[in-house]
C-alpha cells in the first residue's frame, strides 16, 4: 500500500538540530531505499515561495504562502510503499525529522474502476529538462463536495485535467489521498513514538491529493493549477521543489 509521508516543520531551526539532520537524513534515505520502501522524495522550497490558487467567478485569485495559515508547513515529502499502516508509521518514526517536528502519514486513495498507476521512479528521480522547473501542486480541500453529483463532476474534471497535463508532458505523477480522518501524525519525543489521529495542522483545510509537474515557469504552474476543477471550489498550493537538497 502506498502512502504520502509529509515532512512538516515549524521553521524554527537551531545549529544543533541542523547538525543532527545533516548527519542522519542520508542514512535514513539509504536504509529506506535499500529496503525498497521509499519510492521517491524531495525537499520543497520554503513556504514564502508558495502561491495558493483559487478560481471564483472565472477569476484566478492568488495569495502568497501555503494553504494553511499556521506556523507548521510541509517542508518535504516521501512516497513510500509498505505492507500496512504499522510499517508506514515505523518508517516515519525512524525519520530524523520526527525527533524535532511532525510527520503526517496518509494512505493513497483507492478509486474504484481506475487503474492504480505505478510510481515512475526513474522519471521522478531525473532532473527536469533544461528550461523547466519542478513543482508540487498540493490539492487543499475543506471537506467533500456537497452532493454525489458534485463529487462525480469533480472526478470527471480531474481526470480530464490529468489527461491534458499528461498529453502536454507536464505531469509526472498525481494521486488522491484518503480523507484527513485517515491521517496519522508521528512524533518521536525522548525516544518514544507519539501518534495522533488526523493531519499535522489543526485547520478545516487539509491535503486531499497532489500532483508533481514540470513547467517552464511559475506562471505556467499557476495556470495549470487554476485549470484544475478543485481550484474552483477549494484551493491549490503551488510549491517549487528545492533547487538544492536541504534538511527536512
Secondary structure, DSSP 8 states (H G I E B T S, - for coil): -EEEEEEEE-S---HHHHHHHHHHHHHHHHHHHHHT-EEEEEEB--GGG-EEEEEETTEEEEEES-SS-SS-EEEEEEEEE-SSHHHHHHHHHHSGGGGTSEEEEEEB---TTS------HHHHHS---TT-EEEEEEEEESS--SSHHHHHHHHHHHHHHHHHHHHHT-EEEEEEB--GGG-EEEEEETTEEEEEES-SS-SS-EEEEEEEEEESSHHHHHHHHHTSGGGGTSEEEEEEB-SS----
